Amino acid sequence: MNGETNQNQVAQRPQRPEPTLLPPVDIVEDAGGITLTADLPGVDQSELSIGIDGRTLTLEAPLRLGEANSLVSVYAEVRANRYQRSFELSSELDTTQVDASLKDGVLTLRLPKLEQAKPRRIEVKVGS
Amino acid sequence: MYPSMLKPSGDLFADFAQLQDRIDELMTGGRGASSIRAVARAGAFPALNVGTWAEALEVYAFAPGIDPKSIDVSVEKGLLTLSGQRKSAQEAGKNSTVYAKERFDGAFRRVISLPEDSDPSRVEASYRNGVLKVVVPRLEAAKPRQIQVNR
């Protein structure tokens, strides 16, 4: 019994997380929502994952440099092969209407505000 | 001389970190001294990775969001120079608030010294998914080859 617990502990020993790259971002808010721009060089559109879990937005993608023909690295400033970054979203953003595009390694994410959160004018109807 | 040798081994990641430190030391020629044109700066744009193989030296520059036509790649006297400009995509309007501005913006220039055996006349550059790849072939005479033994 005791030995079994020990074994479980060994199996569940927390693994050191794989090093990831933190992509630099620009975040701008206007009346209609928030635009997030992230630098993700070396990421293919098909492999980019944008997940929304509750109020957390997570960007995740592998970095690929094409065919590796037994290349020996002699100098490296980028030392991980995976991008990951998370953001906490506020409640007025409409997470069902997120629009994303990736071009030349730059991701543009548009997070619109919910209709009721947008500033608006109320029309006064005139009774007939 | 190598204090890391005294540490107990057994952690694979620690071993990698140690190896990385050793490579850094070799690359920069020891602590404190590095190539005058490749002094490591945190956040230099674009970040560079360099690799070699039998046929060529390959330079990867992580330069997303740039029109490839506007990147200037030149080779002169054994130096490879990458330069250009990156403009910020959207101008902040009157009614907008900027919460983060981490992305690089402005003119950039990076210089790499090429090995003696590189052939500057056949340099090729391509741009894909925001990564500029420059292939500098090795001189034919410098490529590894098998020598036939005659009798």
Interface residues (C-beta under 8 A of the other chain):
Chain A: R16 P24 V25 D26 I27 V28 E29 D30 A31 I34 T35 T37 A38 D39 L40 P41 G42 V43 D44 L65 G66 N69 S70 L71 V72 S73 V74 Y75 A76 E77 V78 R79 K103 D104 G105 V106 T108
Chain B: F13 Q20 M27 A38 A40 A44 P46 A47 L48 N49 V50 G51 T52 W53 E58 Y60 F62 A63 P64 G65 I66 S88 A89 Q90 A92 G93 N95 S96 T97 V98 Y99 A100 K101 E102 R103 F104 Y127 R128 N129 G130 V131 K133
